[in-house]
Amino acid sequence: MGGMTETEYLVEMRGITKRFPNVVANKNASFTLRKGEVHALLGENGAGKSTLMNVLYGIYRPDAGEIRVYGKRVEIRGPKDALKLGIGMVHQQFKLIPVHTVAENVILGLKEMGFVLDGRKINQRLGEVISRYGWKISPDARVWQLSAGEKQQVELLKALFRNVKILILDEPTSVLTPQETVVLFQTLRTMASQGIGIVLITHKLEEVFSVSDRVTVMRGGETVATKHVRDTNIEELVELMIGRPLLKIAPARQLSREKAVLRVSDLVVLNDKGLEAVRNVSFQLFGGEILGIAGVSGNGQQELLEAIAGLRKPVSGKIFLDGVDITDKHPWEIISAGVSYIPAEALRYSAAEMTVAENLVLKAYRNPEFSKKILINWKNVAKKSMDLVQSFRIVTPSINNKVGNLSGGNVQRLVLARELGTYPKLRVVLAAYPTRGLDIASTEAIHQEFIKKSEQGVSILLVSEELEELVALCDRIMVMHRGEVVGVLERGMYDIEEIGLMMTGVKKMEAKA
């Protein structure tokens, strides 16, 4: 640490241990934050990043270790103590009241505002901060009217209004478009230049190199390394994160486009509110192709996949599988034809009171491998389940454990295992955000599984908000905005900025898929 004095650190956390029932979330972990730096806290899901920062913010009390803020040892008994020390935190799920204005959300809970509020003075102060950071939000706007990026600006505004000197952001880009991410990173650099120390909790490697000065890597609840970003690279950080090098994504392939496996023609689908979610969408998916669908969540991707899977009846248009019209078929007929569906909400598509084994064969129990007339061959079910648990890294004490006892990430892996591993003749995989919330190693395993399936001739329709994921995996990327296809890009022609502009409706191109 080059002979620095203690007071040159805003934060020092040493030997932090935090235990929960059956798990040690932090084990002798350490972390330091300097004035005016953006410090990335990097690690897989479950590595202990958020727990460590929740200790700093006072949400958890550590079982061991010490915290120093501005060189003085402190006990942080709750978020109120943290705020008094100038520590603020922006959580992954925004803590805003949608019906209130920006100003009302910012001043909520501030006793120093007094009993009678001076709205003009508050708006003037907010306007100064908003102007300083080049934002476009109005103090009088209602939060429900704002985009995800603007809501995040309100969260940052709350912290700045409270004069925080230490700011923690937990996975801040998870709901942002590429353009909104650029604006956020510019804001963070401006804040750092004014002396604020910023902790960026992330599992995205590109974010480390885009905005951070230093990076601390955590694995299994422990701190494994702290490095200056200029002195490291992606390969080293991956190895520190998962304990081994990352496997390479398969290179681009030449695919036959003579005959479409799945053809969608002029499809119109309504959402749960009865409004058009999918508007005259047409595309083709070829054998062994991975076709990505890019778009900000809520632009018709979910309804499109549900319509193809038979879970939502289209208003008009046609869906063909291997030339056969499946538009109005029952979901079971579509499953039997070899179409699997990996939903965005894995918990909704699993049975919490049933065992891991029962969930894994939920769609396949009629297969001759697992049943004969009315009797289920539990021996074969157990064998297949144990294979899938191992292949998909589902953490469970037993295949007879109830799914309700599993973590969210493990339920997601279970649904993936069911949809990719139990179909006797899999033709098409409809995948909605299959790696959302998963760590690098789990994401890599899913990617490799998709590549393996595509090499076997299985076609994959992949919906994702992670543009890097789509660029790495897909043969083509189809961009959706407000229920329409606004562009289709071939592999080798991908431009993340261009895709981002299409996602927000700024740019449109000839869309033929």
Backbone torsions as a table, in degrees:
resi	resn	phi	psi	omega
1	MET	NA	8.3	167.9
2	GLY	60.8	38.9	172.7
3	GLY	69.2	24.7	179.4
4	MET	-72.4	148.2	173.3
5	THR	-82.8	158.9	-176.9
6	GLU	-58.3	-39.0	-174.1
7	THR	-70.1	-11.2	176.7
8	GLU	-77.2	-6.6	172.6
9	TYR	-100.2	135.4	170.8
10	LEU	-72.8	-41.0	-176.8
11	VAL	-135.4	136.6	168.5
12	GLU	-132.3	122.5	174.8
13	MET	-116.6	123.5	-175.9
14	ARG	-127.2	131.8	172.2
15	GLY	60.3	35.0	-176.9
16	ILE	-75.3	123.2	174.6
17	THR	-122.9	132.1	177.5
18	LYS	-136.1	119.4	-178.7
19	ARG	-108.3	143.0	168.4
20	PHE	-122.7	166.5	178.1
21	PRO	-53.3	125.2	176.5
22	ASN	69.8	5.0	179.4
23	VAL	-150.9	141.5	172.4
24	VAL	-103.2	106.0	-174.6
25	ALA	-76.7	-38.2	175.3
26	ASN	-128.9	133.4	-178.0
27	LYS	-129.2	103.9	177.5
28	ASN	52.4	39.9	-175.8
29	ALA	-81.4	150.4	178.2
30	SER	-136.0	154.9	-178.9
31	PHE	-161.8	141.0	175.4
32	THR	-130.1	150.2	178.5
33	LEU	-134.2	129.3	178.6
34	ARG	-97.6	157.7	176.3
35	LYS	-63.8	132.9	174.1
36	GLY	72.9	21.2	177.1
37	GLU	-117.9	153.6	167.4
38	VAL	-101.9	115.9	-175.6
39	HIS	-113.6	112.6	179.9
40	ALA	-78.9	133.2	173.9
41	LEU	-109.1	105.4	-167.3
42	LEU	-109.7	142.1	176.5
43	GLY	170.4	164.5	177.8
44	GLU	-70.5	169.5	172.8
45	ASN	-61.3	134.5	-179.9
46	GLY	86.2	4.6	-179.7
47	ALA	-76.3	-16.2	178.1
48	GLY	105.0	7.2	-177.0
49	LYS	-61.6	-56.5	-176.5
50	SER	-64.7	-37.1	179.0
51	THR	-61.4	-44.9	-179.2
52	LEU	-60.5	-42.8	-179.9
53	MET	-74.9	-29.1	174.2
54	ASN	-67.1	-28.7	173.3
55	VAL	-67.2	-43.9	179.8
56	LEU	-65.1	-34.1	-178.1
57	TYR	-86.6	-4.6	174.7
58	GLY	88.9	5.4	177.7
59	ILE	-71.1	-36.7	174.6
60	TYR	-117.2	149.1	172.1
61	ARG	-99.7	130.7	-179.0
62	PRO	-71.1	150.2	175.9
63	ASP	-83.8	-22.2	177.8
64	ALA	-157.2	160.4	176.9
65	GLY	104.7	174.3	-179.6
66	GLU	-134.1	152.5	177.5
67	ILE	-122.1	130.7	174.0
68	ARG	-118.4	132.4	176.1
69	VAL	-122.5	126.0	-174.8
70	TYR	55.1	32.9	175.4
71	GLY	87.8	-8.9	-178.4
72	LYS	-106.8	137.5	178.2
73	ARG	-68.8	133.1	-177.2
74	VAL	-131.7	157.2	168.9
75	GLU	-115.4	119.4	-178.0
76	ILE	-105.0	103.8	-173.4
77	ARG	-88.0	-10.2	-179.2
78	GLY	-179.3	171.5	-180.0
79	PRO	-56.9	-29.9	177.8
80	LYS	-61.9	-42.9	176.6
81	ASP	-61.5	-42.2	-179.0
82	ALA	-61.4	-47.1	-179.1
83	LEU	-61.9	-37.4	177.3
84	LYS	-62.6	-30.3	178.1
85	LEU	-84.4	-0.6	-179.7
86	GLY	84.3	23.3	179.0
87	ILE	-103.3	123.5	176.9
88	GLY	-119.8	157.3	-179.9
89	MET	-140.5	131.3	173.6
90	VAL	-106.2	114.4	-175.5
91	HIS	-82.6	163.2	178.5
92	GLN	-58.6	-45.4	175.5
93	GLN	-91.6	115.8	-176.1
94	PHE	-61.3	140.0	-179.2
95	LYS	-105.5	68.1	-177.3
96	LEU	-122.0	155.8	176.8
97	ILE	-101.6	110.2	-170.7
98	PRO	-57.5	-36.9	-174.8
99	VAL	-79.0	-13.3	179.3
100	HIS	-86.4	161.4	177.7
101	THR	-77.6	170.4	175.5
102	VAL	-57.0	-49.2	-178.0
103	ALA	-60.2	-44.1	-179.2
104	GLU	-61.9	-39.7	178.4
105	ASN	-66.2	-38.5	-176.7
106	VAL	-67.4	-42.3	-173.8
107	ILE	-88.3	-6.3	-178.0
108	LEU	-55.3	123.5	176.9
109	GLY	87.4	-0.8	179.5
110	LEU	-87.0	104.9	-177.8
111	LYS	-65.7	-31.1	-176.1
112	GLU	-68.7	-8.2	177.0
113	MET	-69.1	-20.2	179.4
114	GLY	83.9	177.4	-176.4
115	PHE	-77.7	-40.0	178.4
116	VAL	-103.1	120.4	-176.3
117	LEU	-87.0	136.3	174.5
118	ASP	-98.1	90.3	-174.8
119	GLY	-57.9	-39.0	-178.7
120	ARG	-64.3	-43.8	-179.4
121	LYS	-66.5	-41.8	179.2
122	ILE	-61.9	-47.9	-179.5
123	ASN	-62.3	-35.3	178.6
124	GLN	-64.8	-45.5	178.1
125	ARG	-62.2	-44.1	179.5
126	LEU	-64.1	-41.5	179.7
127	GLY	-59.6	-37.6	178.9
128	GLU	-63.6	-45.2	179.6
129	VAL	-65.7	-46.3	-179.1
130	ILE	-58.3	-42.9	-179.4
131	SER	-66.3	-39.8	-178.6
132	ARG	-59.3	-35.3	-177.6
133	TYR	-98.2	3.7	175.6
134	GLY	71.4	24.5	179.4
135	TRP	-82.7	165.4	-177.1
136	LYS	-113.9	1.8	-175.5
137	ILE	-73.2	151.0	178.0
138	SER	-105.0	137.4	178.1
139	PRO	-58.4	-24.0	-178.2
140	ASP	-89.6	-7.0	-178.7
141	ALA	-68.8	143.4	174.0
142	ARG	-78.6	140.4	-175.3
143	VAL	-60.3	-35.4	-178.4
144	TRP	-63.9	-19.1	-179.3
145	GLN	-83.7	-8.4	-171.8
146	LEU	-91.0	154.4	173.1
147	SER	-76.6	170.3	179.2
148	ALA	-59.1	-42.0	180.0
149	GLY	-63.3	-38.7	179.7
150	GLU	-70.9	-36.5	176.7
151	LYS	-62.2	-38.5	178.2
152	GLN	-65.9	-35.7	176.2
153	GLN	-62.6	-35.3	177.0
154	VAL	-64.5	-40.6	177.4
155	GLU	-62.5	-41.5	178.1
156	LEU	-66.8	-37.9	177.8
157	LEU	-60.9	-40.6	177.4
158	LYS	-58.6	-43.2	-179.0
159	ALA	-67.9	-45.1	-178.7
160	LEU	-65.2	-37.2	179.7
161	PHE	-64.2	-27.6	179.0
162	ARG	-92.6	7.9	177.1
163	ASN	56.8	43.5	179.4
164	VAL	-67.7	146.6	177.0
165	LYS	-108.2	-15.9	-179.1
166	ILE	-131.0	120.6	-176.0
167	LEU	-123.7	126.3	179.3
168	ILE	-107.3	127.6	176.3
169	LEU	-119.0	122.2	-176.8
170	ASP	-98.3	108.1	179.3
171	GLU	46.3	58.1	-170.2
172	PRO	-69.9	-18.6	-175.2
173	THR	-97.0	4.5	-173.0
174	SER	-62.8	-24.0	-178.4
175	VAL	-114.5	11.8	-173.5
176	LEU	-103.4	151.2	170.7
177	THR	-77.1	166.2	178.0
178	PRO	-56.6	-39.0	-179.8
179	GLN	-66.3	-41.7	178.9
180	GLU	-65.4	-33.4	177.6
181	THR	-65.1	-41.3	177.7
182	VAL	-60.2	-44.9	179.4
183	VAL	-62.0	-43.6	179.2
184	LEU	-59.7	-47.2	-177.8
185	PHE	-64.6	-35.5	175.6
186	GLN	-63.1	-41.3	178.7
187	THR	-61.8	-44.8	-178.5
188	LEU	-62.7	-39.1	179.5
189	ARG	-67.5	-37.3	177.2
190	THR	-64.4	-44.3	179.5
191	MET	-61.6	-42.8	179.8
192	ALA	-63.4	-37.7	-179.6
193	SER	-66.2	-18.2	178.0
194	GLN	-95.3	9.4	173.6
195	GLY	96.1	-2.1	178.5
196	ILE	-75.0	135.5	174.9
197	GLY	-91.7	128.4	-173.4
198	ILE	-120.2	129.5	174.3
199	VAL	-104.6	122.4	-179.9
200	LEU	-109.1	102.2	177.2
201	ILE	-79.2	124.3	-176.4
202	THR	-154.8	159.0	167.6
203	HIS	-120.5	11.5	-178.6
204	LYS	-99.9	116.0	-175.2
205	LEU	-64.6	-37.1	-177.2
206	GLU	-63.6	-28.3	179.3
207	GLU	-67.9	-33.9	179.4
208	VAL	-58.3	-45.6	-174.8
209	PHE	-83.4	-17.6	-179.5
210	SER	-77.5	-34.5	-167.2
211	VAL	-137.2	-14.7	-169.3
212	SER	-92.7	154.3	173.2
213	ASP	-94.6	-46.3	176.5
214	ARG	-128.0	162.6	178.8
215	VAL	-138.0	132.4	172.4
216	THR	-111.5	129.1	-178.5
217	VAL	-104.3	132.7	176.6
218	MET	-117.0	145.4	175.7
219	ARG	-146.9	128.7	177.6
220	GLY	58.5	35.1	177.7
221	GLY	84.3	-5.2	-177.8
222	GLU	-111.6	154.0	173.4
223	THR	-84.6	121.4	-177.5
224	VAL	-101.0	-25.5	179.4
225	ALA	-169.6	150.5	168.5
226	THR	-127.3	128.7	-175.1
227	LYS	-137.9	151.0	167.0
228	HIS	-71.0	136.4	-176.9
229	VAL	-58.7	-35.6	-179.1
230	ARG	-66.4	-17.7	-176.2
231	ASP	-101.5	11.3	-178.2
232	THR	-137.3	-179.1	178.9
233	ASN	-148.6	172.3	-175.9
234	ILE	-58.7	-45.4	-176.1
235	GLU	-59.4	-43.9	-179.1
236	GLU	-65.2	-43.8	-178.7
237	LEU	-64.9	-40.0	177.5
238	VAL	-60.2	-45.3	-178.6
239	GLU	-64.6	-37.7	176.6
240	LEU	-66.0	-37.1	-177.7
241	MET	-70.6	-46.6	-172.1
242	ILE	-112.9	-3.6	175.3
243	GLY	82.2	8.8	177.9
244	ARG	-162.3	163.5	177.6
245	PRO	-68.5	155.5	177.9
246	LEU	-81.6	143.0	176.0
247	LEU	-71.4	150.0	-179.2
248	LYS	-81.9	140.1	173.6
249	ILE	-68.7	144.9	-178.5
250	ALA	-60.8	144.6	179.1
251	PRO	-69.3	169.3	178.7
252	ALA	-61.0	145.6	-177.2
253	ARG	-122.0	158.5	172.8
254	GLN	-93.2	119.7	-177.9
255	LEU	-111.5	146.4	174.8
256	SER	-78.6	129.9	178.2
257	ARG	-118.0	33.8	179.9
258	GLU	-74.7	-39.5	-173.4
259	LYS	-135.6	127.5	-179.9
260	ALA	-80.0	135.7	173.3
261	VAL	-78.5	-43.1	179.1
262	LEU	-123.8	130.8	177.1
263	ARG	-130.7	125.3	179.5
264	VAL	-114.6	129.9	-173.8
265	SER	-128.5	118.3	174.4
266	ASP	47.9	46.7	-174.4
267	LEU	-79.1	131.9	173.8
268	VAL	-122.9	125.3	-177.1
269	VAL	-134.2	140.1	178.2
270	LEU	-94.7	153.2	174.3
271	ASN	-89.7	-173.2	-176.2
272	ASP	-66.7	-18.7	178.8
273	LYS	-91.8	2.9	179.7
274	GLY	82.1	12.7	178.6
275	LEU	-99.6	154.5	179.7
276	GLU	-66.4	117.6	178.7
277	ALA	-102.3	-32.2	178.1
278	VAL	-120.8	122.6	-172.9
279	ARG	-118.4	102.9	174.4
280	ASN	50.8	49.6	-179.2
281	VAL	-85.9	131.7	176.3
282	SER	-133.0	136.6	173.9
283	PHE	-166.5	166.9	175.5
284	GLN	-125.2	144.5	176.8
285	LEU	-122.4	124.1	-173.0
286	PHE	-98.5	165.7	-177.6
287	GLY	-58.6	126.1	177.8
288	GLY	75.2	4.6	-178.0
289	GLU	-85.3	143.7	168.5
290	ILE	-107.6	107.7	-179.8
291	LEU	-103.8	117.8	-179.1
292	GLY	-88.9	146.4	172.4
293	ILE	-117.6	113.1	179.0
294	ALA	-99.8	147.9	178.1
295	GLY	165.9	152.4	173.1
296	VAL	-66.4	139.2	-178.0
297	SER	-52.5	137.8	178.2
298	GLY	94.6	16.1	179.1
299	ASN	-107.5	26.8	173.2
300	GLY	101.0	-5.0	-177.5
301	GLN	-61.3	-46.0	-176.7
302	GLN	-62.3	-47.8	-178.8
303	GLU	-64.0	-34.8	177.9
304	LEU	-61.7	-49.5	-179.7
305	LEU	-64.3	-40.1	179.9
306	GLU	-64.0	-36.6	178.2
307	ALA	-65.8	-43.2	179.2
308	ILE	-64.9	-36.7	-179.2
309	ALA	-77.7	-5.8	179.4
310	GLY	85.7	9.2	-177.6
311	LEU	-91.1	-10.0	-180.0
312	ARG	-142.9	126.0	-175.6
313	LYS	-80.7	124.6	178.7
314	PRO	-68.9	152.0	174.7
315	VAL	-76.3	-41.0	177.5
316	SER	-156.8	171.2	-177.8
317	GLY	98.3	174.2	-175.1
318	LYS	-133.0	150.6	174.4
319	ILE	-127.7	124.9	-180.0
320	PHE	-118.9	133.8	174.1
321	LEU	-115.5	117.6	-176.0
322	ASP	50.1	40.2	176.9
323	GLY	83.3	-6.5	-178.5
324	VAL	-98.4	131.9	-179.9
325	ASP	-71.0	117.1	179.2
326	ILE	-116.0	15.9	-172.4
327	THR	-53.1	-46.9	-175.1
328	ASP	-110.0	21.3	-179.6
329	LYS	-73.9	153.6	175.7
330	HIS	-69.6	146.0	179.5
331	PRO	-50.3	-36.7	-179.0
332	TRP	-65.3	-36.8	177.7
333	GLU	-66.0	-37.2	179.6
334	ILE	-69.9	-40.5	174.8
335	ILE	-59.7	-46.8	-178.9
336	SER	-62.8	-28.1	178.9
337	ALA	-78.9	-6.0	174.8
338	GLY	101.3	24.1	177.5
339	VAL	-104.2	118.0	178.0
340	SER	-105.1	152.6	-176.5
341	TYR	-130.8	117.2	175.4
342	ILE	-100.0	106.1	-173.9
343	PRO	-79.6	161.6	177.8
344	ALA	-69.0	-34.7	-177.7
345	GLU	-106.1	86.6	-175.2
346	ALA	-59.1	-35.8	-176.9
347	LEU	-62.0	-35.0	179.9
348	ARG	-70.5	-24.7	-175.7
349	TYR	-107.2	29.2	173.2
350	SER	-135.3	158.6	-178.7
351	ALA	-106.0	104.6	-172.4
352	ALA	-59.8	-33.6	-175.9
353	GLU	-85.2	-7.4	178.5
354	MET	-96.4	161.2	-176.7
355	THR	-76.3	169.0	175.6
356	VAL	-58.1	-46.8	-179.3
357	ALA	-61.3	-44.5	-179.2
358	GLU	-64.4	-39.6	178.3
359	ASN	-66.0	-37.3	-177.9
360	LEU	-65.8	-28.5	180.0
361	VAL	-107.6	17.8	-176.5
362	LEU	-55.4	-35.2	179.7
363	LYS	-101.7	-7.5	-171.2
364	ALA	-117.8	3.9	-173.9
365	TYR	-64.4	-19.7	178.4
366	ARG	-79.3	-14.9	-178.6
367	ASN	-60.3	142.5	179.6
368	PRO	-54.2	-28.4	179.1
369	GLU	-62.2	-31.3	-173.4
370	PHE	-110.8	-13.8	-178.5
371	SER	-151.3	154.2	175.5
372	LYS	-131.5	108.7	-174.5
373	LYS	57.8	-108.6	-175.5
374	ILE	-103.3	-2.8	-176.6
375	LEU	-103.5	134.3	178.4
376	ILE	-92.3	135.0	178.3
377	ASN	-86.1	89.7	-174.3
378	TRP	-66.6	-24.7	178.4
379	LYS	-65.2	-45.8	178.2
380	ASN	-68.1	-37.5	177.2
381	VAL	-60.5	-45.0	-179.1
382	ALA	-63.6	-43.0	-179.0
383	LYS	-63.0	-48.1	179.8
384	LYS	-62.9	-42.3	-178.6
385	SER	-62.0	-43.6	179.7
386	MET	-64.3	-37.5	176.9
387	ASP	-63.3	-44.3	-178.0
388	LEU	-69.2	-39.2	178.0
389	VAL	-59.0	-41.9	179.9
390	GLN	-70.4	-47.0	-176.6
391	SER	-62.9	-39.4	-174.7
392	PHE	-101.0	10.6	174.2
393	ARG	54.0	46.2	176.7
394	ILE	-81.7	118.1	-178.2
395	VAL	-85.5	108.2	179.5
396	THR	-152.1	140.7	180.0
397	PRO	-66.1	-22.4	-176.4
398	SER	-163.0	154.9	175.1
399	ILE	-72.5	-10.3	177.3
400	ASN	-94.6	3.5	176.4
401	ASN	-71.0	140.5	178.8
402	LYS	-71.7	140.8	-177.1
403	VAL	-63.0	-28.8	177.3
404	GLY	-60.5	-18.4	179.3
405	ASN	-88.5	-7.4	-177.2
406	LEU	-85.0	155.5	173.8
407	SER	-72.8	163.6	-179.7
408	GLY	-57.6	-41.6	179.7
409	GLY	-63.5	-37.1	179.5
410	ASN	-73.6	-32.6	174.1
411	VAL	-64.0	-39.7	178.5
412	GLN	-62.1	-43.7	178.5
413	ARG	-64.1	-37.4	179.2
414	LEU	-61.9	-46.1	179.5
415	VAL	-63.4	-40.6	176.2
416	LEU	-60.5	-44.2	179.1
417	ALA	-60.9	-43.1	-180.0
418	ARG	-63.1	-43.8	-173.9
419	GLU	-78.8	-23.8	-179.2
420	LEU	-102.6	-17.8	-170.0
421	GLY	-116.9	2.2	-174.3
422	THR	-124.0	4.3	-179.6
423	TYR	-89.0	126.6	179.8
424	PRO	-67.7	-32.4	178.2
425	LYS	-137.0	77.7	-178.2
426	LEU	-74.5	126.1	-179.4
427	ARG	-110.6	-45.1	-175.4
428	VAL	-137.0	135.9	174.0
429	VAL	-111.4	123.0	173.8
430	LEU	-100.4	110.5	-172.6
431	ALA	-118.2	115.4	179.1
432	ALA	-103.3	108.7	177.3
433	TYR	49.0	53.2	-172.4
434	PRO	-67.1	-21.0	-178.5
435	THR	-110.0	8.9	-178.4
436	ARG	-60.0	123.9	177.7
437	GLY	84.1	-5.6	-179.6
438	LEU	-87.9	153.9	179.7
439	ASP	-80.7	178.9	-174.5
440	ILE	-60.4	-46.1	-177.0
441	ALA	-65.2	-42.0	179.4
442	SER	-68.0	-40.8	178.3
443	THR	-62.0	-44.2	178.4
444	GLU	-59.3	-42.0	179.7
445	ALA	-62.6	-40.5	178.7
446	ILE	-66.4	-43.7	178.9
447	HIS	-59.0	-45.3	179.8
448	GLN	-63.4	-36.2	178.7
449	GLU	-66.2	-41.4	178.2
450	PHE	-63.7	-43.4	179.7
451	ILE	-62.4	-43.5	179.0
452	LYS	-59.8	-45.4	-180.0
453	LYS	-63.6	-42.2	-178.4
454	SER	-65.3	-35.9	177.5
455	GLU	-67.4	-21.9	176.2
456	GLN	-87.7	3.4	177.4
457	GLY	96.4	0.2	178.4
458	VAL	-75.8	136.1	178.9
459	SER	-94.6	140.5	-175.6
460	ILE	-127.6	127.9	173.6
461	LEU	-106.2	108.9	-169.2
462	LEU	-111.6	113.1	175.0
463	VAL	-94.8	127.2	-179.6
464	SER	-153.2	148.7	172.1
465	GLU	-94.6	-8.1	-179.4
466	GLU	-88.0	99.3	-176.4
467	LEU	-62.1	-34.5	179.0
468	GLU	-62.0	-37.2	178.2
469	GLU	-64.1	-45.8	-179.4
470	LEU	-65.1	-43.2	-179.4
471	VAL	-63.2	-39.8	-178.0
472	ALA	-70.7	-35.5	-169.4
473	LEU	-100.2	-34.2	-161.8
474	CYS	-88.8	147.1	174.4
475	ASP	-80.2	-33.0	172.6
476	ARG	-143.0	156.1	175.3
477	ILE	-125.2	125.8	178.0
478	MET	-106.2	127.1	-176.5
479	VAL	-103.2	131.6	178.5
480	MET	-114.7	140.6	174.6
481	HIS	-144.9	126.1	-178.8
482	ARG	50.7	42.7	173.5
483	GLY	83.2	-2.2	-178.6
484	GLU	-112.8	154.4	171.5
485	VAL	-84.6	117.3	-176.4
486	VAL	-103.6	-4.8	177.9
487	GLY	178.4	151.9	175.2
488	VAL	-133.6	126.3	-177.8
489	LEU	-116.3	139.3	177.8
490	GLU	-85.4	150.8	174.5
491	ARG	-55.1	139.3	-177.3
492	GLY	95.1	-13.8	179.9
493	MET	-115.9	12.8	-175.8
494	TYR	-73.4	134.9	174.9
495	ASP	-136.5	110.9	-173.5
496	ILE	-59.4	-38.0	179.4
497	GLU	-65.2	-41.2	179.7
498	GLU	-64.4	-42.4	178.6
499	ILE	-63.0	-41.7	178.5
500	GLY	-60.2	-40.7	178.2
501	LEU	-65.0	-37.9	176.9
502	MET	-66.5	-40.9	-179.4
503	MET	-59.5	-32.3	-178.6
504	THR	-95.7	4.0	175.9
505	GLY	81.3	5.5	-178.7
506	VAL	-72.3	-35.3	-176.1
507	LYS	-125.6	142.6	178.4
508	LYS	-136.6	141.7	177.5
509	MET	-129.6	171.7	176.8
510	GLU	-59.5	117.1	-170.9
511	ALA	-105.4	95.2	176.1
512	LYS	-123.6	115.9	177.7
513	ALA	-119.8	NA	NA
